[in-house]
Amino acid sequence: MAYGKPFIKGDIIGVLLDLEENKLEFFVNDEPQGVAYKDSIIGPVYPAVSLYTSNDKVSINYNAKRTKETLTWLKRGSGMV
């Protein structure tokens, strides 16, 4: 079974790890792709990124200060925080 829509060069991939609800969710260009994992996350958890070629590029915006309000805003589909 496939998960989420395919992404292409220039797309923005978002990741939401919610340890209170024990779930991991992905976004493509601010569009929620649904919950990828639920009730199976066991810590500690470390971020990682895989690149396939020497020309691949990635930038990471890590925000550890999300609040319940910003998560609720995000879940309503208003975009990435």
Sequence and secondary structure as in RCSB ss.txt:
>XXXX:A:sequence
MAYGKPFIKGDIIGVLLDLEENKLEFFVNDEPQGVAYKDSIIGPVYPAVSLYTSNDKVSINYNAKRTKETLTWLK
RGSGMV
>XXXX:A:secstr
   S    TT  EEEEEETTTTEEEEEETTEEEEEEEES   S         STT        TT  HHHHHHHH
TTS   
